[in-house]
Amino acid sequence: MFDKTYTIIGTPHYMAREIIIGKGYNMFVDLWSLGICLFEFMTGIVPFGEDDLDPYNIYDKIIKLEIDFSPTFKDKKAKKLIE
C-alpha cells in the first residue's frame, strides 16, 4: 500500500527502528519521531540514549526499546502510556 524507502538518514535519537534495521520504511517513521519529540517535551530528555554520544549505542537502545526515564518523571499513568 505504501512505498518503502531504504535510505538511512536522520538524527540518531529520533530515528525509528525501521530505519536502523534497514529493511525499508515508509512515512510512519515520522510518527515515531513525533513521539520522541512529545516524550522530550514531557520529560526534558530523549527516551533512548540521552547520555550516549555513540550512535551505535543509541541505535541498540532503540532496537531493544530501552527507555531512559528522568528520575524526576513521576507521572505513573504517563509512564505506563509511553511504555
C-alpha positions as CSV (number, residue, x, y, z in Angstrom):
1,M,0.0,0.0,0.0
2,F,2.8,2.5,0.9
3,D,6.0,2.6,-0.9
4,K,9.2,2.0,1.1
5,T,12.5,3.7,1.0
6,Y,15.8,2.3,2.2
7,T,17.9,5.4,2.8
8,I,19.5,5.8,6.2
9,I,19.4,9.4,7.3
10,G,18.4,11.2,10.4
11,T,19.4,12.2,13.9
12,P,20.2,9.1,15.9
13,H,18.0,9.9,18.9
14,Y,14.9,10.4,16.7
15,M,15.3,7.6,14.2
16,A,12.7,4.8,14.2
17,R,13.7,1.1,14.4
18,E,12.7,0.5,10.8
19,I,15.3,3.0,9.6
20,I,18.0,1.5,11.8
21,I,17.5,-2.1,10.8
22,G,17.5,-1.2,7.1
23,K,14.5,-3.3,5.9
24,G,12.7,-0.3,4.4
25,Y,10.3,2.1,5.9
26,N,7.5,4.5,5.0
27,M,6.1,7.8,6.2
28,F,5.0,6.3,9.5
29,V,8.6,6.7,10.9
30,D,7.6,10.4,11.1
31,L,5.1,9.4,13.8
32,W,7.9,7.7,15.7
33,S,9.9,10.9,15.6
34,L,6.9,12.9,16.7
35,G,6.5,10.6,19.7
36,I,10.2,11.1,20.5
37,C,9.6,14.9,20.5
38,L,6.5,14.6,22.7
39,F,8.5,12.5,25.2
40,E,11.2,15.1,25.2
41,F,8.7,17.9,25.7
42,M,7.2,16.0,28.7
43,T,10.4,14.9,30.4
44,G,13.2,17.2,29.1
45,I,15.2,14.3,27.8
46,V,15.0,12.0,24.8
47,P,13.9,8.4,25.6
48,F,16.7,6.5,24.1
49,G,20.4,7.1,25.0
50,E,20.1,10.6,26.4
51,D,23.7,10.4,27.7
52,D,25.1,8.4,24.8
53,L,27.2,10.1,22.2
54,D,27.9,6.9,20.1
55,P,25.1,6.5,17.6
56,Y,25.5,2.7,17.7
57,N,24.7,2.7,21.4
58,I,21.6,4.8,20.8
59,Y,20.5,2.5,17.9
60,D,20.9,-0.5,20.2
61,K,18.7,1.0,22.8
62,I,16.1,2.0,20.3
63,I,16.0,-1.6,18.8
64,K,15.8,-3.1,22.3
65,L,13.3,-0.4,23.4
66,E,15.4,0.5,26.5
67,I,13.7,3.8,27.5
68,D,15.6,6.2,29.8
69,F,13.2,8.0,32.1
70,S,14.3,11.0,34.0
71,P,14.4,10.4,37.8
72,T,12.1,13.4,38.1
73,F,9.5,11.9,35.9
74,K,6.9,10.7,38.5
75,D,3.7,10.5,36.5
76,K,2.9,6.8,36.6
77,K,-0.1,7.0,34.2
78,A,2.0,8.9,31.6
79,K,4.9,6.4,32.0
80,K,2.5,3.4,31.5
81,L,1.1,5.1,28.4
82,I,4.6,5.6,27.0
83,E,5.8,2.1,27.7
